[in-house]
Amino acid sequence: MSGHGVKPSDFPPPVDQVNEFIGKPTDPEDERIEVGIAIVGGGPAGLAAAIKLMQILENEPELAESLGEVPVAVIEKGKACGAHTLSGANMRPSAMKELFPDLDPSEWPVYGEVKKDATYLLTKKHKVKLVPPPPNFKNHGNYVTSVAELSRFLAEKAEEMGVYVLTETNAMKLLVEEGTVVGVRTGDKGQDREGNPMGNFEPGVDVVAKATIIAEGTLGHLTLAAQEFFDIAPEQPQRWELGVKEVWEVAEPLDRVIHTMGWPLRKGARFNEFGGSFIYPMGDDKVCIGMVIGLDYTDATISCHDLLQQFKMHPMVKKILKGGKRVAWGAKTIPSGGYFSMPKALSVPGMVIAGDAAGMVNVPVLKGIHYGMHAGMYAAEVIVDAIKKGSTDLSEYDKKVQGGIIGEELYESRNMRQVFSKGFFLGGLLASMGTATKGRLPLGKWISEPDATEPMFIGDRYDHYPQPDNEYTFNKLDSVFASGNATRDSAPNHIRIQQNVPREVAQTWVSLCPAQVYEIPDNQPATGNVDVHVTPSNCVQCGAITAKGGRLTPPEGGDGPLYQIV
């Protein structure tokens, strides 16, 4: 191992987020697109908000008419809703039941109700079943789903109700006038690598609205810019995890939800390797398998993608996959800071933030989908009431979130992620105390630090990752192909990093990225500063670079992965 530790945060990306991503409308009034409510993000949170809005407006015809020809619009940067959404998903059913009271769960886009659970502590060759399983890993009554499929299902329902869903369109800027959010500006399309207009160039347009819902998912640029502009950044910095997931067709059905901890992650506190893995049944013929690791780790050679390949070499896992075939792959970040890492305010005049964009994930129980959907429904109710009053004050949304299931449950797990800074064993003991006491112990408010402030050293993990055999294990580039990514090579570069940095930082980015976006050319020195080469067309929009010292900005609309079942 080499290096004494260099912080990625000491090499910030060239970005001025407030001036780049927030501004006033610039189009002439007659060229703006006017909608009633603009929703950024076609995932569960944004689409639940859209559906709830239309349900309310069905009983408010005069209000619906006052919102114009497009009462509700969803702006989604992927090729379809769900194209960029991914999760290891055991979904709690509360939000689906509330949103669709007349639909039977058999009509939901799910792979069945969870009947059995198993949790294992792994070593390289062996497993120890935890009996009973930790309470936070019990999933009886939840439903296995694909968030990509769930998003497409919700999009279809929304469109049937009259929601205008605008895909392949990114929301580049938040439009603000006199301290009030009045909509978003979409990004330009049809530019070359240097940003010059091509023959098919289409300029962005101002989309103005009476209210805006930001549901753009993890590490969204509008959310980060709004937190700075409106001074609503979290009390504690958000922490992030990266998940890499595969779907396999298998010869034998899996009859239970499996979670594991331990190997291939190391337990020493100096490594900060917090995470685990999951294997979920998707009907009788498929399983999804994933690895998740917190991005506060310190070894620059940690690669979540390669850890997943290593995990598949465990005898228990190999037996499940035997005779099977990988059919899908994807990667995404997960907010894990918990209660104190949500924005100080979830609303500002004219705008609310919902779902993963607001950090609404309960990491100890691995749940967030239903929180996002509940938040979307809260947003819909508050926005309708405000519009009826002619007001842009949406602060009632904060009260609904804090006083409902989201605030209550996240508060009970408020220190769960932070205690693992003490290492696997002590962190596990403290987390168990937190579960048993509903957050009352350990005492106090445990402090978080941004992931990019962890000093990095160059370890030796690459000596332990398996070589791809294209049967059980695969390289990063083949995996990007499996994501459905079809970004053109000539697209503008949407990734911001300092391109000459210490080798520890460069190696962190190379290893971190599951899509092989970053490379250190062979002609670079062994120590000191090195150049980093970027291939933005490989990017699958996971967001991890933003958590670990760089910055992901929106790609051209329609670029990135096209997730189907992950």
Secondary structure, DSSP 4 states (H G I P E B T S, - for coil): -EEEEE-GGGS--S--HHHHHEE---S-GGGSEE-SEEEE--SHHHHHHHHHHHHHHHT-HHHHHHT-S-SEEEE--SSSTTTT----EEE-SHHHHHH-TTS-GGGSSEEEE---EEEEEE-SS-EEE-SSPPGGG--TT-EEE-HHHHHHHHHHHHHHTT-EEE-S--EEEEEEETTEEEEEEEPPEEE-TTS-EEEEEE---EEE-SEEEE---TT-HHHHHHHHHTT---SS---EEEEEEEEEE-SS---SEEEEEETTS---TTTT--EEEEEEEETTTEEEEEEEEETT--BTT--HHHHHHHHTTSHHHHHHHTT-EEEEEEEEEEE---GGGS-S-SEETTEEE-GGGGT--BGGGTB-HHHHHHHHHHHHHHHHHHHHTT----THHHHHHHHSHHHHHHHHTTTTTGGGGG-HHHHHHHHHHHHHTTT--S-S------GGGSPEEE--GGGTSPPP-SSS---HHHHHHHTT----TTSPP-EE--SEEEHHHHHHHHHH-TT--EE--TTS-SSSEEE-EE-GGG-----HHHHTTSEE---STT-S---S--
